[in-house]
Amino acid sequence: IPLVESARQIPDLVPLGDAAWEGVRLLGLKVDPAQVQVGQTARVTLYWEARATPPADLRAVVRLWTLGGRLAGQRDATPAGEVYPPDLWRPGDVVRDEHRIRVSRRGPAMCRVTVSVLVGDQPVGETSSPAVLKLRGATVSVDEIAHPLAYTLGDGIELVGYDTSGGIPAPGEPLTVTLYWRSVAQVNEDYTVFVHLLSEDEDGALIGQGDGPPLDGDYPTSYWSPGEIVADTHVVPPEGDRPANAGAYLLVGLYRLWDGTRLPAYTSTGQRVPHDAVPLHPRELRFQHDAGIQYPRGIERLLEGPQCPHAYQPDLFLEPGSVVPPYAVVMGQRAARVQDSLGGGLLHRSPLRLLRQGIGVVHLTAQEGRIQRGAVFVGV
């Protein structure tokens, strides 16, 4: 008989507060193991206290829900089943009631448990637990990321890359971008992701937005494990009929929802990113360079082939109109203007002055105040 002498003898019991109906009280529950994957079984054990003899047709529907509100598994059964049916319970009994639930949803996600109590087909009450079960997702390797990055946000999170493998959207269709976050330390707050689509025109207008919690609320940042890489997909619907990838770029980051404060963002060299918004350019890159150029230290990572995912990982951020020193990887210089300048044989004296905001990255070497050679990374 699945009886327990006292609730005090149950270690690690998750209490459920005031959950009493039809002569029974649900004291709490336990979930084992603490982490599972899709297709595996989670064992949810309920502990009931009989205050009177319950009806014979008492039922419990036990469900697993992600924190974002998606069903991950369920079981509908009579508490304690045929071993000790409810109509045999005596006042004062503490009954152990085990439910094995197969997980049907992929992680990563955190799940809570809800218990709906019915008499026959008539619902009489429901209660819910806090997050008690972690759904593990597929392991993500940095080597698999289409566009690796190296940004740090706050003290505990890194942005290690992004992917737009959903392809180029048709006019008016949304852009889908997957951000890859790596947890490097425990985070005690739940942050919201901002994904802003901005025009490359001089006004830099916001033309689309895809803000939201990581993984649609299923896996808040306070539950991330150090060392874990989280693949977080966001959909950015463009405003009007403008294609999401035409003359536009993305700014992404993390912020506290309750006051809007953004997590400070830094490059791999420790420079603060303007407005704590990491720039992304969701398009493939064509790399053109002169093999004879002697690049400064740290630039070698950019020279990896015809498609260069690191090209938008600058060592230096400058606003339009700023002075650019030699040996700088510059963001914000319009690629077309740089191509015209170099390809047309025009020589600029160093330092080069940014003329307008746009898309493109250029590395220039200078000697005696004149640009001698250059490499241009062009968005296509």
Secondary structure, 3 states (H helix, E strand, C coil): CCEECCHHHCCCCEECCCCEECCEEEEEEEEECCEECCCCEEEEEEEEEECCCCCCCEEEEEEEEECCCCEEEEEEECCCCCCCCHHHCCCCCEEEEEEEEECCCCCCEEEEEEEEEEECCEEEEEEEEEEEEEECCCCCCHHHCCEEEEEEECCCEEEEEEECCCCCCCCCCCEEEEEEEEECCCCCCCCEEEEEEEECCCCCCEEEECCECHHHHCCCHHHCCCCCEEEEEEEECECCCCCCCCCEEEEEEEECCCCCCECCEECCCCCECHHHCEEECCCCEEEECCCCCCCCCCCHHHCCCCCCCCCCCCCECCCCCCEECCCCEEECCCHHHHHHHHHCCCCCECCEECCCCCCCEEEEEEECCEEEEEEEEEEC
